[in-house]
Amino acid sequence: MTTLTIPARPEEDTSPRPVPWRRMAWVTWRQHRIALAGVAAVLGALAVCLWLVGLHVHHVYAAAIACRPAGSIGCSDLVYSFNGMDTFMTNGFVMDAVPALIGAFVGAPVLARELETGTFRYAWTQGFGRWRWTLGKLVPLAVVVAAAAGAFSVLLSWYYQPYIAAGNQALSLNEWSPLAGGLFPLRGVAFAAWTLAVFAIGALAGMLIRRIIPAIAATLAVYTGLTFAAGLYLRQHYLTPLVARNLLNPPSSAWIISQWWTKGGKFSFAGDPNADGMPRMNFLQQVCPHISLGPGSGKLSPTAVLQCFSQHGYAMLTSYQPASRFWPLQWIEGGWLLALSVLLIAATVWLVRRRAT
Amino acid sequence: MNVIEASGLGKRYGSTWALRECTLAIPAGHVAALVGPNGAGKTTLLNLAVGLAAPSAGVVTVLGGRPAGSLAALDGIAFVAQDTPVYKNLSAADMLHLTRNLNRRFDQRYAEARLGELGIPLKRKAGRLSGGQQAQLALTLALARRPRLLLLDEPVAMLDPIARHDFMATVLLAAADDGVSVVLSSHVLTELERVADYLILMSRGRVQVAGEVDDLLASHRMLTGPAAETDLFASRPVVHVRRAEAQAHLMVRATAGDPVPPGWEAHPVGLEELALAYLREPAAAALPGPARGRGTQLSEVTK
């Protein structure tokens, strides 16, 4: 039997000073250090891969652009070699999954684990207060995962540098637009912003679904929908696209959004996206039969097509985002994702404060 | 001061009322037992008092008017939930550290000494402690916060008799030595008399009986007499009637000074007996206050 007694309590206090925030930092660290270590391990391993492969890519690229005389067999080999590295890491979709996985696996369990195991009944009845507890967990974790993702995307930016360098096209080297769908979210502020947003989605999903695995699955599903919506529909409208008339051979760095033809100032038909916006073959033969491809006559000349169609009163219009808009578009995407994240975290805290079992 | 005060309190889940029209004032300085069958609304009432659930109707305050779940309320309340949840992957020492960081007051020395006495190793993960040890750990964390009100939800339901005894001994010591007010829920009626000096009996989402144990016992009598004569009590507040052959046992609201009809015997009642009688008659009620607090009439309970 215990003989311990409890010392007398201090003065009663009806409006106690809240427990300081910094004490929550230890709690958050202690309970999520394994998740954060996991993030560090995954990003670290990927970083080593990127670094090693990236060094090689940069090396070959430097050799390819320095090679003289351009077009010689030796130089062509280097160009071929550089273009052939367009695999694994250069396929941005692999890296696009990273923010989703980090965000979902760190964000979703924060509340879902408490709710699933019942420990929320311990955590939310301590003197710290439940909404303060929630904020004290979500905000530091959000900052840490976003910062880690931000640091990682610096490495990604470096890695992809050769593929977006101006002048590649002239040397027959692969050149991508920095605004290209798979690449844009990996560089600048977008990578960190997407990680933050998925974390916030995960936190809210965890609160609503209350179970870890379904919450992670829901988070990944929402992320997939959101990232496709952003890439296919939203991003091109952040800034009004530029429209060029009769633009042949647009720069590779530009992000072509759509190409169409007009006649007499009115929309006539859409260009074929698989043929640099040229008219589709059946229509081409109808309007300009003399330049249609004869057997073995090689490639169709866009200049000739444009010339012929111009004589018939047609004009080709191209809407595009120039590469120089990279940073404005980055800030816009980063901005709305940040706003969304803040909103989702606020909603989560509000739900914890308001909605109970 | 009332440690829990509820007025018109109700909680609905979907279309089911888990608790309804609960008006209640538990004064400070008691070990109050919240008794009732499963699904009576005990856990709901405690969750509302600690702010884990939001009321669908009415209000509940704690520690003399502090809104349930507010920082001021949480500062003075320690809650040990059903199944005594602890973080299974944290060691006992980490749980102490965690609780210390989450509260303004935490008596580390008391907590360590108590765990030492109980033979709970500080280094061991909470998930690897026995059920009784986990419950004791949760209770230690709660007491080390030096609360003014300790809320325990079915604290001993999962424990073996020895662990149950040790657990309750700790609670009673805290209540006696430190003046901690305790409200504990239980569907176990045995040992109630030893533990509680205030009783709240709940059934079907309503409070049926509330009052100090001594007052309740003093105001109820068990009358035994001929079964044919139960009609004699048509005008008296009868809680429960039990017939056995020619004899009837009536629990009535009466004091020791009340007259006993000829041919009848009056006996004092025990707490368990009283609780059982009310639980068998969910329509009967014994509540403080002038407007309520009448037992049902005999005509209603004899079928």
Interface residues (C-beta under 8 A of the other chain):
Chain A: M1 T2 L4 T5 I6 P7 A8 R9 P10 E12 D13 T14 S15 P16 R17 P18 V19 R23 M24 W26 V27 R30 Q31 T117 G118 T119 F120 R121 Y122 A123 W124 T125 Q126 G127 F128 G129 R130 R132 W133 R354 R355 A356 T357
Chain B: N47 V50 G51 L52 A53 A54 G64 R66 G69 L71 A72 L74 D75 G76 I77 A78 F79 A81 Q82 D83 P85 V86 Y87 K88 L90 D94 H97 L98 T99 N101 L102 N103 R104 R105 D107 Y110 A113 R114 E117 L118 A138 L143 R145 R146 R148 A169 T170 L173 A174 D177 D178 V180
